[in-house]
Amino acid sequence: MKTLLEYFLEYFDVLYLDPRYRITDSKTTGVASNNASLSITGPTLSWDLVNDKGQILLGVAPTALATPDNWFTVSLIKQYLSGQGEIEYSSAADEITWVRTNGERVEELFSDGSQLETICETLRSLRRSNADRYWTQWREQQGLS
């Protein structure tokens, strides 16, 4: 948890200095350097910051529909908002840098309650499409197609 909290303090001031957000949950295995998570919740967006075996991961979901299927990577949301054909995975530090500049756009994406289900379904479809594209390429490279 210590490593995750240090990372949170270094990179996530955009969330902890915003009075709309609060830490709503935390989990740890008791190891200082890995396997811990923080959940940060606001009125529109919820964030999960996770240290999974030393790899820092960031997820975002609409607070109103924060079910397991509706958590998305910032890289996926960036792909959707920019209309990119291919996803560009970034580190959590690069993702939060992008959020600093584009946070308003991310909030706008999930702010219309009447469109929330549609937006989430579109993002889930894009996530499936990215996975299908990746695994198709892998199977072709392995001579399995």
C-alpha positions in Angstrom: 0.0 0.0 0.0 2.9 2.4 0.7 4.1 2.3 -2.9 0.5 2.9 -4.2 0.0 5.8 -1.8 3.3 7.4 -2.8 2.2 7.0 -6.5 -1.2 8.5 -5.7 0.4 11.5 -4.0 2.9 12.1 -6.8 0.6 11.8 -9.8 -3.0 12.0 -8.8 -3.3 15.5 -7.3 -5.9 16.1 -10.1 -8.2 13.9 -8.1 -7.2 14.4 -4.4 -7.2 18.2 -4.7 -10.7 18.2 -6.3 -13.3 18.4 -3.5 -15.7 16.4 -5.5 -13.6 13.3 -5.1 -13.0 11.2 -2.1 -11.2 7.9 -1.3 -14.1 5.5 -0.8 -12.3 2.1 -0.5 -8.9 0.6 -0.1 -7.5 -2.9 -0.1 -4.1 -4.3 0.7 -2.5 -7.7 1.3 -0.3 -6.0 3.9 2.8 -5.9 1.6 4.2 -2.3 1.3 5.4 -2.6 -2.3 2.5 -4.3 -4.2 -1.0 -5.8 -4.3 -3.1 -2.8 -3.1 -5.9 -0.7 -4.5 -7.6 2.7 -3.9 -11.1 3.6 -5.1 -11.8 7.3 -5.6 -15.4 8.3 -6.2 -16.9 11.5 -7.5 -20.4 12.4 -8.6 -19.8 11.5 -12.3 -16.7 9.3 -12.3 -15.2 6.6 -10.1 -11.5 5.7 -10.4 -9.6 2.6 -9.3 -5.9 2.9 -8.8 -4.3 -0.6 -8.4 -0.8 -1.9 -7.7 -1.0 -5.4 -9.1 2.3 -7.2 -8.4 4.2 -3.9 -8.9 2.3 -2.8 -12.1 0.2 0.4 -11.6 -3.2 0.2 -13.3 -5.9 2.9 -13.6 -9.5 2.2 -14.3 -12.5 4.6 -14.7 -16.3 4.0 -14.6 -19.4 6.1 -14.5 -20.3 6.3 -10.8 -24.0 5.7 -11.6 -23.1 2.4 -13.4 -19.9 1.2 -11.8 -20.6 -2.5 -12.4 -17.7 -4.8 -13.2 -18.4 -4.6 -17.0 -18.4 -0.8 -17.0 -14.8 -0.2 -15.8 -12.6 1.0 -18.6 -9.0 1.9 -19.1 -8.1 5.5 -19.9 -6.4 4.2 -23.0 -9.8 2.9 -24.3 -11.6 6.1 -23.5 -8.9 8.1 -25.2 -9.2 5.8 -28.3 -13.0 6.4 -28.3 -12.8 10.1 -27.8 -10.1 10.6 -30.4 -11.7 8.2 -32.9 -8.4 6.2 -33.3 -8.6 2.9 -35.1 -6.1 1.2 -32.8 -5.7 1.5 -29.0 -2.4 2.9 -27.7 -1.8 1.5 -24.2 -0.1 3.9 -21.8 1.3 3.8 -18.4 -0.9 5.0 -15.5 1.4 8.1 -15.2 0.8 8.9 -18.9 -2.9 8.2 -18.6 -3.2 10.6 -15.7 -1.3 13.2 -17.7 -3.8 12.8 -20.5 -6.7 13.0 -17.9 -5.3 16.4 -16.7 -5.8 17.8 -20.2 -8.9 15.9 -21.1 -10.7 15.3 -17.8 -13.6 17.5 -18.8 -14.2 15.5 -22.0 -14.2 12.2 -19.9 -16.7 13.7 -17.5 -18.9 14.9 -20.3 -18.8 11.5 -21.9 -20.5 10.0 -18.8 -22.5 13.0 -17.6 -25.7 12.4 -19.5 -27.6 9.8 -17.6 -30.0 9.1 -20.5 -27.0 8.1 -22.7 -25.0 6.2 -20.0 -26.1 2.7 -21.0 -25.4 3.4 -24.7 -22.0 4.9 -24.0 -21.0 2.0 -21.8 -22.2 -0.6 -24.4 -20.2 1.3 -27.1 -17.1 1.2 -25.0 -17.6 -2.5 -24.2 -17.9 -3.2 -27.9 -14.8 -1.3 -28.7 -12.9 -3.2 -26.0 -14.1 -6.5 -27.5 -13.1 -5.3 -31.0 -9.6 -4.4 -29.8 -9.3 -7.9 -28.1 -10.5 -9.7 -31.3 -8.1 -7.7 -33.4 -5.2 -8.5 -31.1 -6.0 -12.2 -30.8 -6.6 -12.5 -34.6 -3.1 -11.0 -35.2 -1.6 -13.4 -32.6 -3.2 -16.5 -34.1 -2.0 -15.5 -37.6 1.5 -15.0 -36.3 1.4 -18.4 -34.7 0.1 -20.0 -37.9 -3.2 -20.9 -36.2 -5.6 -19.2 -38.6 
